[in-house]
Structure formats: structure tokens, C-alpha cells
């Protein structure tokens, strides 16, 4: 791994590989959904879609042909804490890929017709979320848990805010998001350092500096348990119950990742075995702990028959109480660590994933080096650590959403 800086201050991460002559180039921005509010929610997602269409130098057809002619894969990705583009291609076409991506970053056109089309598409996707019981319950939970903070709405945004976003808004958001002060470039592949340094300097050192990323302040403080039951048009019921917990930079982060794997993630997890295998209460059951730069949550979710709602809710909390009252065995912890290590390493076998995780670690504040150190921290987690952190989380205030199909009501 190398880290270096272009003349205009853009930081570059380079992970040299020795496998197939393939390379993944990512241009990432710290500015994303985390910086949005109720008035412009969805602007990052909308902007990246439009930037992928055409530029001042290339129509949509020419851009698509230029990408296809080098056998490249161009994609964009928006998460709560990061947004950006990725081009994967053969190493011999790296210079052309850099030129293509610099054109997308530097010269978006934001065509009025394309804005209208993408707005309609975004709203259609948001409307379709109402047809998914999982998306419906998650959206309701996020609103209750995060209130007015930016994590409270989907990455796609809100219908009300998307309709109001103007071309001028997009231009200004682009200046904020993709200036040299907020860009990170992550490269992974079988190319030489001198080659990528020269290519990136040629095409990206012209990116101007601008306003720096403003790290928003979150203050998630639930003073009482929140439980909301809503009617839905679905045939099954659903429970989503969660607790506030550490961000990705909190001292309990790694321990909570282990807890999440003990309780969920696997067919041998405690929630799956107890609620589905033994009691037959669940169609699906899992635990989730999102890796967020700001306040996160630990949640249990389960799809079930409506007649089992009360019993299942009670059993979930019995399982959690037992978990924070009795240490797990050394063997169970050993098995969980082996599972985490296997999944972790398998997920980093491609240059595409390597460039992603290196960039993501850097942007969320852990630093790219931590992607290697993470497994060492997993090995340090003890049964006592798990008991202490579980007590801290599961004795706190909870936020719960229950979808009951008892009565049909348009959400």
C-alpha cells in the first residue's frame, strides 16, 4: 500500500496487486447523504446518476461507447457516509479510464431532460419501497430512531425534497462534493506506481479546491422506550427492534460486530436457532449493526405470522436478557471469530472490493491501514468484553416498529 498526494491536495491510496492485469479506480467524496437534510434529501444520489449519463464533452451514447470500447465497468455508489464512482478495466486501459472518470467528475452537464427523467425514476423507486415489508419497517424505524438527522431517510431521499431540487442546486452540490478538498482516490490493481501517479496528476490535478466537508453533529438521545405498531397491506407481520450503540469509531465497535454475529448472520446464530428452529416463530430472523460514521444501532428483525407477535416480541427480549446475563462459551466465541475471518477475507478477493474498503476506511475516519488491523482486533475480543458491552446496549432504551397485517391501511 502507498498513500500519496496530488499537486492540488487530493489524497490517493494505491494497493499494488500481483494477480491478473486488472485495476479498479475509485473517485470518492466525503460528502454524501450524511450532509443532506430534509430539504435536499436525495441530492447526492440524484447527482451521481446524472453525472453518469453525459458530460460537456460526451453525450450519453458517446460516454457509453467509450466505456464499452475498453471493456470497462463504470458504476456509481452512494451510501450514508460516502459517494463516488468506480471504473474497473484491464491495466493497459488505465490511462483511458482515468481520462473518462475525470471528464465525469469535472464536466457534468446536468441536462434538464435527464434531471426530469431521473427525478421520476427516483420517486418511482421510493414509492416501490412501500411494496416491500422490510423496506417499510426499516424506513419507519429510521424516522423514529434518527428524527431529523440525515440517517433518518433512505439514501434515495424523500419524494418531497427530490421534487424541489433544481439544476442550480445540483451544480452547487457538485462544487461542494467533488472539489479537491473532499475527494479521495483509491486504486487497486496490477499497475505500476509511476504509471498511476503520472496519469492521475495529468487528469486530476486540475480539480479546484473548495469548501471542505462539514462533519455534522448528531445527538441521538432516547429517554424512553418507543414502540409503534402500524397496519400494512402485507400478508405477514414484521418486528424491527433496536438499541442505540457506538459508531464505527467508537471503542465498542469491534465487540458489537462480534455480538451481531453471535446473535444473527448465521443459521447457527442464537436468534435463528431459538426463534425459528426451536419455536418455529420466524419466516426470517437476523440481527444488524450498520457500520456508520455517526451514531448507529443494533437491531433484531423478524418476519412472522401475526398471531405470534406478542409471544415473539417477548422471546426476543428474553434471548437478549440471557445474552447480557451469562457469558458465552470460549468455543462459541472461537467459532464466531473463525466465521468472521472467513467472510472478511473472502469479501476482499477482488481489486474492486479492495479499492472500495481502503477508500471507505479512510473516509469514515478509521484510516486505510485499519482494514488489515481489523481482524487482529477481532481476535482480542473476550467473553467478558461481550458481556460488558451487551449490558451497556441491551439495558438501554429501545425503538421498536411492528407491522401488523390485521387491518389494511395505505402507508
C-alpha positions in Angstrom: 0.0 0.0 0.0 1.1 3.5 -0.8 -0.5 6.8 0.1 0.4 10.0 -1.8 -1.0 13.4 -2.6 -1.5 15.1 -5.9 -0.4 18.7 -6.5 -3.8 20.1 -5.7 -4.1 18.1 -2.4 -6.1 15.1 -3.5 -5.1 12.1 -1.4 -4.5 8.9 -3.4 -4.4 5.3 -2.0 -2.7 2.7 -4.1 -2.9 -1.0 -3.4 -0.5 -2.8 -5.8 -1.6 -6.4 -6.6 0.3 -9.1 -8.4 -2.6 -11.1 -9.9 -4.4 -10.6 -13.2 -3.8 -7.4 -15.0 -7.0 -5.7 -13.8 -7.4 -2.4 -12.0 -10.1 -0.7 -10.0 -10.2 3.1 -9.8 -12.5 4.9 -7.4 -13.1 8.6 -7.0 -14.8 9.1 -3.7 -16.3 12.0 -1.8 -16.8 12.5 1.9 -19.9 14.5 1.0 -22.9 12.2 0.8 -26.3 11.5 2.5 -24.7 12.4 5.9 -24.6 16.0 4.8 -28.2 16.2 3.5 -31.2 17.5 5.3 -35.0 17.3 4.9 -34.9 20.0 2.3 -32.4 18.4 -0.1 -32.6 14.7 0.8 -31.6 12.6 -2.1 -29.5 15.2 -3.9 -26.3 13.1 -3.7 -27.9 10.0 -5.3 -29.6 12.1 -8.0 -26.4 13.9 -8.8 -24.4 10.8 -9.3 -27.0 9.3 -11.6 -26.9 12.4 -13.7 -23.1 12.6 -13.8 -23.0 9.0 -15.1 -25.2 9.9 -18.1 -23.3 12.5 -20.0 -20.7 15.3 -19.8 -20.0 18.6 -21.6 -17.6 16.6 -23.9 -19.6 13.3 -24.3 -23.2 12.6 -25.0 -24.8 9.6 -23.2 -24.1 7.5 -26.3 -20.5 8.5 -26.7 -19.8 8.0 -23.0 -21.4 4.6 -23.1 -19.4 3.7 -26.2 -16.1 4.9 -24.8 -16.6 2.9 -21.6 -17.6 -0.2 -23.7 -14.7 0.1 -26.1 -12.1 -0.5 -23.4 -14.2 -3.3 -21.8 -14.6 -1.3 -18.6 -17.3 -1.4 -16.0 -18.4 2.1 -14.8 -20.6 2.4 -11.7 -21.6 4.9 -9.1 -22.4 4.2 -5.4 -24.0 6.3 -2.7 -24.0 5.3 0.9 -24.9 7.3 4.0 -21.2 8.2 4.6 -19.6 8.1 1.1 -20.4 8.7 -2.5 -18.4 8.1 -5.7 -17.6 6.4 -8.9 -15.7 3.2 -9.8 -14.1 2.1 -13.1 -12.8 -1.4 -13.4 -10.8 -2.3 -16.5 -7.7 -4.1 -17.9 -4.5 -2.4 -16.6 -3.5 -1.5 -20.2 -6.5 0.8 -20.4 -6.0 2.5 -17.0 -4.9 5.8 -18.5 -8.1 5.9 -20.7 -10.2 5.0 -17.6 -8.7 7.9 -15.7 -9.5 10.3 -18.5 -13.1 9.1 -18.7 -13.6 9.4 -15.0 -12.0 12.9 -14.8 -14.4 14.0 -17.5 -17.4 12.8 -15.5 -16.1 14.5 -12.3 -15.1 17.8 -13.9 -17.7 18.3 -16.6 -21.2 17.3 -15.6 -23.9 18.8 -17.8 -27.0 18.3 -15.7 -29.3 18.3 -18.7 -32.9 19.4 -17.8 -34.4 16.4 -19.6 -32.2 14.0 -17.8 -32.9 15.7 -14.5 -36.7 15.3 -15.1 -36.3 11.6 -16.0 -34.1 10.8 -13.0 -36.4 12.5 -10.6 -39.3 10.5 -11.8 -37.2 7.3 -11.6 -36.1 8.1 -8.0 -39.7 8.8 -6.9 -40.8 5.5 -8.5 -38.2 3.6 -6.6 -39.2 5.3 -3.3 -42.8 4.5 -4.0 -41.9 0.9 -4.7 -40.4 0.6 -1.2 -43.9 0.6 0.2 -44.4 -2.8 -1.5 -41.5 -4.2 0.5 -42.3 -5.1 4.1 -38.6 -5.0 5.0 -38.1 -1.5 3.5 -41.3 -0.2 5.0 -40.4 -1.3 8.5 -36.8 -0.1 8.2 -37.9 3.4 6.9 -40.3 3.7 9.8 -37.7 2.7 12.3 -35.1 5.1 10.9 -37.5 8.0 11.2 -38.3 7.2 14.9 -34.6 6.5 15.7 -32.9 9.3 14.0 -35.6 12.0 14.0 -34.5 14.9 11.7 -30.9 13.7 11.3 -29.8 12.7 7.8 -29.7 8.9 8.6 -33.5 9.1 9.0 -34.4 8.8 5.3 -33.3 6.4 2.6 -30.2 7.2 0.6 -32.5 7.8 -2.4 -34.0 10.7 -0.4 -37.6 11.9 0.1 -40.2 12.5 -2.6 -40.9 16.0 -1.3 -37.3 17.1 -1.4 -36.4 15.4 -4.7 -39.3 17.4 -6.5 -37.8 20.7 -5.3 -34.1 20.0 -6.3 -33.1 22.4 -9.1 -30.3 22.4 -11.6 -28.7 25.2 -9.7 -28.9 23.0 -6.5 -27.1 20.2 -8.3 -24.4 22.5 -9.6 -23.7 23.9 -6.2 -23.8 20.4 -4.6 -21.3 19.2 -7.2 -18.9 22.0 -6.4 -19.1 21.0 -2.7 -18.8 17.3 -3.2 -16.2 17.0 -5.9 -13.6 19.6 -5.2 -10.0 18.7 -4.3 -10.7 19.3 -0.6 -13.2 16.5 -0.4 -12.1 13.9 -3.0 -10.2 10.7 -2.2 -8.9 8.4 -5.0 -8.5 4.7 -4.3 -6.7 2.4 -6.8 -6.2 -1.3 -6.5 -4.7 -3.5 -9.2 -1.7 -4.7 -11.2 -0.3 -1.4 -12.4 2.9 0.4 -11.5 3.1 3.3 -9.0 4.8 5.6 -11.6 2.1 4.9 -14.2 -0.8 5.8 -11.9 1.0 8.8 -10.4 1.6 10.3 -13.8 -1.9 9.5 -15.1 -3.7 10.9 -12.0 -1.6 14.0 -12.0 -2.4 14.7 -15.6 -6.1 14.4 -15.3 -7.0 15.2 -11.7 -4.5 17.8 -10.6 -6.7 20.4 -12.4 -9.6 19.8 -9.9 -10.1 23.0 -8.0 -10.2 23.2 -4.2 -13.4 24.4 -2.5 -15.4 24.3 0.7 -14.3 21.4 3.0 -16.5 18.7 4.2 -18.6 19.8 7.2 -18.9 17.0 9.7 -22.5 17.1 11.0 -23.3 16.8 14.7 -25.7 14.0 15.7 -27.3 13.8 19.1 -29.3 10.6 19.4 -30.7 10.5 22.9 -33.8 8.4 23.6 -35.1 8.9 27.2 -37.8 6.3 27.0 -38.7 3.2 25.0 -40.6 3.8 21.8 -42.9 1.2 20.3 -45.0 1.9 17.3 -47.4 -0.5 15.6 -48.7 0.2 12.1 -51.1 -1.6 9.9 -50.0 -2.8 6.5 -51.1 -4.4 3.3 -48.8 -7.4 3.8 -49.8 -11.0 4.5 -47.2 -11.4 7.3 -46.2 -9.4 10.3 -42.8 -7.9 11.0 -40.9 -6.8 14.0 -37.9 -4.4 14.0 -36.5 -3.5 17.4 -33.2 -1.7 18.0 -31.0 0.0 20.5 -28.5 3.0 20.2 -24.9 1.9 20.1 -21.4 3.0 19.0 -20.4 4.5 15.7 -17.7 2.9 13.6 -15.1 4.9 15.5 -16.4 4.0 19.0 -14.4 1.8 21.3 -17.1 -0.9 21.3 -17.3 -1.1 17.5 -15.4 -4.4 17.1 -17.1 -6.1 20.1 -20.5 -5.2 18.7 -19.6 -6.7 15.4 -18.9 -10.0 17.2 -22.1 -9.7 19.2 -24.0 -9.2 15.9 -22.5 -12.4 14.5 -23.3 -14.4 17.7 -26.9 -13.3 17.7 -27.5 -13.1 13.9 -25.9 -13.5 10.5 -25.7 -17.3 10.5 -28.0 -20.3 10.5 -26.4 -21.3 13.8 -26.9 -17.9 15.4 -28.8 -17.7 18.7 -31.8 -15.8 17.2 -32.2 -18.2 14.3 -31.9 -21.3 16.4 -34.2 -20.2 19.2 -36.9 -18.3 17.2 -37.0 -20.4 14.0 -35.5 -23.8 14.7 -36.8 -24.4 18.2 -40.0 -22.3 18.4 -41.0 -22.1 14.7 -41.9 -18.4 15.1 -40.0 -16.9 12.2 -40.1 -16.8 8.4 -36.8 -14.8 8.6 -34.8 -13.6 11.5 -31.5 -11.7 11.8 -29.5 -9.0 13.7 -28.0 -6.0 12.1 -25.4 -3.4 13.2 -24.7 -0.9 10.4 -21.2 0.5 10.2 -21.9 4.2 10.4 -19.6 7.2 10.9 -22.2 8.7 13.3 -24.5 7.1 15.9 -25.5 3.6 14.9 -27.9 1.0 16.3 -28.1 -2.7 17.0 -31.4 -4.2 15.8 -33.2 -7.5 15.6 -35.7 -8.0 12.8 -38.1 -10.9 12.2 -40.8 -11.8 9.7 -43.6 -13.8 11.3 -47.3 -14.7 11.5 -49.4 -12.0 13.1 -50.8 -14.4 15.7 -47.2 -14.7 17.1 -46.4 -11.0 17.5 -46.7 -10.8 21.3 -45.0 -14.1 22.0 -42.2 -13.4 19.6 -41.6 -9.9 21.0 -41.4 -11.4 24.5 -39.0 -14.1 23.4 -36.6 -11.7 21.6 -36.1 -9.8 24.9 -35.7 -13.0 26.8 -32.9 -14.0 24.5 -31.2 -10.6 24.8 -31.5 -10.7 28.6 -29.9 -14.1 28.7 -27.2 -12.9 26.4 -26.2 -10.0 28.7 -26.6 -12.0 31.9 -24.4 -15.1 31.0 -21.0 -15.2 29.3 -20.9 -17.0 26.0 -18.6 -20.1 25.9 -15.0 -19.9 24.7 -15.9 -22.4 22.0 -18.8 -20.3 20.7 -16.6 -17.2 20.6 -13.8 -19.2 18.8 -16.3 -20.4 16.2 -17.7 -16.9 15.6 -14.2 -15.4 15.2 -13.4 -18.1 12.5 -16.6 -17.3 10.7 -15.9 -13.5 10.7 -12.4 -14.1 9.5 -13.5 -16.3 6.6 -16.3 -14.0 5.4 -14.0 -11.0 5.8 -11.1 -12.4 3.7 -13.4 -13.8 1.0 -15.0 -10.4 0.6 -11.6 -8.9 -0.3 -10.5 -11.2 -3.1 -11.1 -8.8 -5.9 -9.4 -5.5 -6.8 -12.9 -3.9 -6.9 -13.6 -4.7 -3.2 -10.0 -3.8 -2.1 -10.3 -0.3 -3.6 -13.7 0.1 -2.0 -12.7 -0.9 1.5 -9.5 1.0 1.5 -11.3 4.2 0.5 -14.2 3.6 2.8 -12.0 3.1 5.9 -10.2 6.3 5.1 -13.3 8.4 4.6 -15.1 7.2 7.8 -12.1 8.1 9.8 -10.5 4.7 10.7 -7.7 5.0 8.1 -7.0 2.6 5.2 -4.5 0.7 7.3 -7.2 -0.5 9.7 -8.6 -2.8 7.0 -5.7 -5.1 7.7 -5.7 -4.5 11.5 -9.4 -5.2 11.9 -9.0 -9.0 12.2 -6.4 -8.5 14.9 -8.9 -6.5 17.0 -11.5 -9.2 16.4 -9.1 -11.8 17.9 -8.6 -9.6 21.0 -12.4 -9.6 21.9 -13.1 -11.7 25.1 -16.2 -13.2 26.5 -16.0 -10.6 29.3 -15.9 -7.8 26.6 -19.0 -9.2 25.1 -20.9 -9.4 28.4 -19.9 -5.8 29.3 -20.9 -4.3 26.0 -24.1 -6.3 25.8 -25.1 -5.0 29.2 -24.5 -1.5 28.0 -26.6 -1.9 24.9 -29.5 -4.1 25.8 -30.4 -2.5 29.1 -30.8 0.9 27.2 -33.9 2.4 25.7 -35.2 0.7 22.6 -37.1 1.7 19.5 -39.5 -0.8 18.0 -41.7 -0.9 15.0 -44.3 -3.7 14.4 -46.2 -4.2 11.2 -49.4 -5.9 11.8 -51.5 -7.0 8.8 -54.6 -7.1 10.9 -56.1 -4.2 9.0 -55.3 -2.8 5.6 -54.3 0.8 5.6 -52.4 2.7 2.9 -49.0 3.6 4.3 
